Every structure is written in C-alpha cells, then in structure tokens.
Amino acid sequence: MYPCKLVGAKRMSYIANYLADKGIEVTVLKVEDESYDNQIDKNLKLDARIRVIEVKKLNKYKTFRQSIYRFFRYKKTLCSLLEKEDFDVLYFSGGPFFYFPLGIYSRFKYKIPYILDFRDLWIIGKKVKLNWKGNLLSNFEKYFERVSIKNASMVICVTPKTTELFKQEFNNPMCMNFVTIMNGYNDLELPEIISSSTIKRDPINIGIFGKFSYYDLNHIDILIKSIRNSEIEIKIHHIGHYEEDFVNYVELNKLSKNFVFVGYKNYTEGIMYLSNMDYLILNNRSEYALGTKIFDYLYLNKPVLAFMTPSSEIWNLLSNFKNTFLIQNSFDLISAIQELMCSDDLNVIQKQDLFQYSRQHQTEILYEKIIMLINRK
C-alpha cells in the first residue's frame, strides 16, 4: 500500500482508493512504512477516508520462518479487529501469500467471506526444481494454497491463462468464483500522450523500460547482431538500473554510440522518455505473467518488438494488435524494423479501444463483482 511505490502496492492502493470513492468503508491492514526500506514515495497517498492499521516491522526471521512469524502477527491484529467490528468481506492480495490462510480462519470463526487476489503465482503452476527440503516446504504451502482457494468466495487472477489454470486445477471449468482482473495502465499517473509517430527518423530510436538482460543474456546478442547486420542506423535507449552484463557487452563490441543507458527514472518520467521513441522493446520469459508494462506500451501506442516466447501470456495479448512483432533472433528484429519503416500507419491500438485496458476499467469490473458478493451475503 501507499506510500510504497512498488507495482503491487500501487495496484492495491488504486483499488482501495476507488472503493473509498464509491462510498465503501475501507480498512487497510499493512506493515509499517519502515518495512518498505527505500521503496517509499511520500507523494503517494491513500484516500483520507481509508482507515489504516499498521503491523509492526517484521524482520525477526528470514524466509519461511519469517512467513510463520508474520502470519501470527497479522492474525493477532486481524482478530482483535474482527472481535470488535463487523465486515462484509475481507480482501487478501499476494504475494506475499503467508496470510492467505487467515481467510479460512476468518470465514469459519467470524462468518466473513474473503477474496484472494493472485497478482503472481504462489505454488500452483510454478515449475521450479527443489531439493528435499524445498519440496517439503513447497508441499506445505501447496496444501494451504489449495484450502485457501477452495474456501474463498472469489479468486482474482491478473491473466486469463492463470484463471484457466486454476479452473483446471480444481476441476471446475465453469466456476464463476475465478475472475480475471488485469492490471491495466495506471491512468492516474500517465501523462496525456496517446499518439504514435509516423515519422521515419534516422537513426531509429528504440526504447526499453526496465530489466532487459535480466531475463535472457541472449537478448543482448540479438541487439548487437541486428545493429551490425542492418543497413538502418539503430539507437537503443535503456531506461532502468544499469545492468553490468548489458553495458559490458556493448562496450566489448565497441557499439557504445548505438546505445544510451539512461539509468533509473520513476514511472511517469520513464513513460515520458519512451513517448519520444519510435519503437518499444518488451521482454519477459514468464508463461503466465501479464505485468503493467504491456499496458503502458499499449497506452503509448507505438510499435512493440516483443522478446518473448510464443506461448507466453503477454504475446497472447499483443498478437491481437497491429504493429507488434515476436522477436526470437536478429533476423526477426531487422525484418520487423524494415516492415515498420515501409508502413504509413504505426498505431498499435485504436483510441476508442484503449480504455478497456486501463486500471480504471479493470477496477470497475472488480467493484461490480465485490458488490455482487456483498449482496449475496
């Protein structure tokens, strides 16, 4: 929650503010601001009508032991609240996921329905090799994940693929309790820039916002080969924390003139910088993730060069639009740029279709679902 500036905190703060603006009494249970370390932006604020109850800083233990410690800290604070007051519904967002089982406890002891918001995958769907100790802990968490989901009145996923995964896992393909609420672009923080340039400049400026070599070192090689083999002059602008492997590889190939390492910029500044680019690079290797960046790129309405696998959820969405290209090698990248340079229309999405991918629209859908749940209660 605000004033934390991380993506998950912004999603939940937006929802809380939206519900408060709709006249719903919202109480937020959160850790102390000190727990967020340097991820604080004091300009980010919750609606004054929202009551905030803080749980003391949780740094006594590490990893799994810390999760257990946190669970009981939250349980004590939540129960003291539920003993005194009546609530229509409880809303749990994760990760972290350690407090999801509190929903089961609250439902059976206090008769309060609860909602689980899976911003990320917990255990189901994750394919990670673990040692015997890791498998033991994973099975422990898997049990609590299953019982938490089975007893939830609503389970929210941020991608259609995750929603379908849960339906299959629980052998209930028509279950209406599983709902897809995508992140959407943050309409409250984005500047008014909804246009795509059709000017074919020299050089072609291509923007990357956030991590790049982090996902796959081979991506750097694709950029290097494309610049070397293309007759078109290309300049890559990377906005984000410096990635040593990325910078070193560029310098090793003596192509520093073709790269601009901008460094870190906040969300709004980064989007403004990207708005001056000709094309945008989006990369991620997750099968199920559908983060906010894809919606930011749709908002900017500029051609997208997608460094990702064909089966990824991001590409499933992007492939529905014009001027989006799946990049697997340098040939794909050069071909995409050549095609774009011959085009008179570089728009990705029509302006009238953009609103459905806004956070406002997605939260409107969520609000309607919550009201239906409260009315059923």
N, C-alpha and C positions, 0 to 999 in steps of 0.2 A: 504494500500500500504506500501511497504518497506519505512522506516526501522521497521515498525510494524511487530511483529513476530507471530501474531495470524493466525489461519488457513485460514480464509477468505482473509486476506491481502496477504498471500503467494500465494493463488490461482490467485488473480488478478494481482499481481506483475509478476508472471510467464507468464501470458497471455500478459501483456504489454511488457515485455522483448522479448517475442517470436515474437510479431508483429513488434517491432522495428528492430529485427534482420532480418526480412523478407523485410525490406525496407519501411515499413509503418510509416508515421509520426504520432506519438502518443503524445497526450497532456493529462496529468492526472490532474484531479481536486480532491484535497484531503484536509482534515483538517490538521492543524499544528501538528507537531510531539508531542507537549506537550499534546495533547488530548489523546494520547495513554498511558499516565502515565508510568507505569513500564514495559509495553509490547513492549519495544524497543530493537532492536539488530542492532547496528551500522554497523555490518559486512554485513547486508542485504542491497543491493543497487539496484536501478533501472538502466537500461541501460543509459549511458551518453547522448544518442541521444533523450531520452524522456524528453519533457518539463513538468515541474511540477508547477502547480499553487495552492497555499495554501489558504484555507479559514480559517479565524481567529478562535481561540479556542472557542468552543460553549458550555459554561457551565452556561449560564444565567438562564435557566429554567430547570425544571425536566420533565421527561416522555413526555406526549402528547404535553404540551405547548412548550417543548424544540424542538419537532419534527417540529412544525409550525415555530418556530424561525429559525431552521436550514434550512427549506425549502426556506424561503425568503433570507437567507444568500447565499445559493447556487444559487438561481435564479438570484440574483443580479450579482454574479460573472460570472455565465454561460452566461447571456445575454450580459454583457459587452464584453465577448469574442466573442460571435456569431455575434455581431454587426460589428466587425472588420474583422473577418476571416470566411472562408467557410470550412465546414467539410463534409465529405462524410457520416459519421454515428456517432451516439452517443451511448455509451455503459454504461448502469447503472447496478450496481451489488448490491444485497442486501441479508440479512439485514445489516444495517437498510434500511427501504423501504421508508422513508419520501420523498426522492427526485425522486421516480419513476414517479409521475405526471408531473415532469419537461419535460419528454419525450413528453407528449401530447402537452404541450405549445410550445416546440421547433419544433415539427413536423408541427403544423399549422401556427406558426408565421414565422419560418425560413425555412420551407420545408425540414427539415433534418430527415431522418428515424432514428429510435432508436431501440436498443436491450435491453431487460430486462434479467438479469441473476439472477435466483432464486437459490441462494445457500441454502436457507432454505424456508420453507413455510411462507407466510405472513398471510393471513386470511383464504383463501380457503383451506379446508382440515383439519384445526385445530379444535379440539373438546375440548373446554375449557368452564367450567361453569363460567358465569359472572353475576355480579349484574346489575341493570338497567343502571347505568352509564357506566359500562363496555360494555354492549350491544349497547348502543348509540354510543360510540366511535368505537366499532367493526364494526357497520353498516356504519359509516362514512368512515372507512378505506376500508371496503369491496367495497364500491362504487368506490373509487379511484383505487383500485386494478383491478376491472373489466374493467374500461375505459382505464387504462394504458395498460392492456394486449390486449384489443381489437384493440388498435391503434398501437401496436408495430409491427415492421417488422419481428422481431424474438424474441421468448421467449425460454430461455435456462433453462433446469432443470437438476439437478445432478443425478436424478434417473429415470428409466423407469416408475416407479409407479406414480411419480409426473407428468410426461409428460402425461400419460394416464388420470390422474385425471383432468388436465387442459383441455384436449380434450373433456372429458365427460361434464365438467362444462360448456363449451362453445358450446356444441352440434355440434362438428366438429371433428369426429373421424379420418378423413384423413388429417387434417390440417398440412401442411408442415412447418408452422411457428413455431411449437413446436418441439424443438430439445433436445435430451439428450446428455449432455457432462459431463461425470463423473469426479470426482476429480482426480483419479489416484494417484499412488505413486510418490513422488517428486524425480525424477531421478537425479536431480542436487545436492541433499543433502544426498542421501543414499550412504553408503559405498558399495564396491564391495563384497557382500556376498549373493550369490544365491545358497544355498545348504541346504539340510535337513539331519540332522544326523540320522543314523540308529542304533546308539549305544544305548542300553537299560541300562541306568545307574541306580545306587542305591544311593541316592534316585532319584525319577523322579522330575526334576525341571520344574515348570510351571510358565510362565511369564504373568503378567498383566501390560499393559501400559496405564496409565491414570486413570480416575474415575472408581470406582467399586461399593462400597456401595451406592454411589450417586443415581444410577439407581434403586436399589431394595435392601433393607436390607436383604431380604430373601436369596440373593446370598451368603452372609456371612455364613448363616446357612447351605447352601448346601456344602460349602467348609469344614466347621467344621465336619459335619456328614460324609462326604466322607473320611476325614483323620482318623476319629475314627473307621469307619467300614471297611476300606480297609486293606488288608494284605500287600499292597505295601506301601513303605515309600514315602511320597509325601512332597515336599517343595514348597511353593508358594512364588513367588517374585513379590512384588507390586512396580512398578515404577510410581511415581507421588506424588503429595502433600499428606501429611498424612491425612487420614480420621479417625477422632476420634472414630466414631462408630465401624469401622473396627478393629482398634488397640485394643480398649477396649474389644470387644467381644472375640478376640483371647486370650487376657490376662486372661479374665474371665474363659475361658475354658482350661487354662493352656497348650496352644499349641504354645507358642512363638517359640519353637525350629523348628516348621514346617513352620514358616513364616519369610520372610525377607522383611522389609519395607525399600526400597532403598531410598525413598524420590524423590524429583523432579530432573529430568535430561532433558536437552534440546533434541530436536528431534533426532539429529544424535547420541548423547550419549545413548539415550533410545533405539534406534534401535540396536546399537552395543551390549548393555546389553542383549536384547531379543535374539540376534543371538546365544547366549550361552545356551538358554533354550531348553528343549526337546519338550515341547508343549506350546501353547499360548492360553490364555483365552481372548475372545472378548465378551463384553456385551453392550447391548443397548436395550431400550424398544420402540424406536420410530418406527412407522409403515412405514414412508416414508424416513427417513434419510439414507444416504449412505456416511458416512464420510471417511476421508482419511485413518483412521487406518486399515480398512478392506483391503485396497490396500497395505499398509505397511506389513501386515501379509502375504498377497499373495507373496510379494517380498521375505520375509524371508523363505517362502516355508516350513513351519513347521505345524504339525497338529494343527487344531483350535478347541477349545472347546467353542461353542457359547452359552452364557447365554442370550437367547432372545426368543421372541415369534415366532411360526412357520410362521405367516403371515407377518413378518417384511421384508422390502426390503433387508436388509443385509442377512438374511437367504435365500431369493430367489436367491441371487447371490452365496453364499457359498455352497449351496446344489448342485451346479453343479460340485463341485470338490471332489477329493478323500480326505480321512482322515479329514473330517470336521464333527462335531457332534453337534447336538442340545441338549443342557443340560437344563432340566426342574426340575431335582431333583438329590439327591445324587446317586441314583441308576444309572441314566444316566451317571454321571461323572465316577463312578467306572467302569461301563461296557465299556465306551469309552477307558479308560486307559488300561484296561485288553486287549481289542482288539488291541490297538496300540502296546502293548508290545509283542504281538504274530505276529506282521507283520514285514516283511522284507523290505517293501517299505513305508516310511513315507512321501514321497513327496505329495504335495497338487496339484501342477500345473507343467506342462511340461515347460521347459525353453523356448521353441520356442513359447509358447502361452502367455508368461508373458508380452511381450511388449505392447499388446493391452490394458493393464491395467495401463500403465504408463501415467504420466501427459503429456509427450511429444506427445504421440499418440493421446490422447484426444484433445490436443490443435491444433494438425494438422487438425483434423476434424473440429474444430471451425474455424480455419483460412480459410479453404476452403468455409465454409458457409458464412463467412464475405465477402470474395472476390466475391462470387456469388451475395450477396446482393448489394455490391457496383457497380458491373457491371450492375445489373438490374436498379439501379438508373440512 
